[in-house]
């Protein structure tokens, strides 16, 4: 259980931040960039959840936001043992599987795409597209981290599936794709 008695600790004043194992890294380290990008994506999803609080998608967004906190904790736990434990949060395959199921359920009601779509259509869908782009950035940061340090493969898969889910969710919000704005290649030449 997390207990925060004091919000400021002054321990980061030297430009470092602590990890789960007690080690410290510079705030600009690849691991911290990945954790920060996940936090940004979660914040973008928070904006989506405000817009969609009264919709059928509210519970989905809350679950994802909780999972992203788990993912941040996973990234903040260095090492190559990706098994979850009582005191170690790790993303697990069942979380990835849940995203895939959600994608399939949402996508089942939509006609196949005939073109790429422009991010937008409605304000709610545009917010979800911003969150999707933020998740893609988090994925790129996690891939960069994985070049130097081990990263949980399930965490990497989670980020990849999450951006897919958010793409499909934006289309669902746009009337199952009816309100999507299609890209017209070379339209303004």
Beta strands, then each sheet from edge to edge (+ up, - down):
strand 1: 16-18
strand 2: 24-26
strand 3: 117-118
strand 4: 181-182
sheet 1: 1+ 2-
sheet 2: 3+ 4-
end
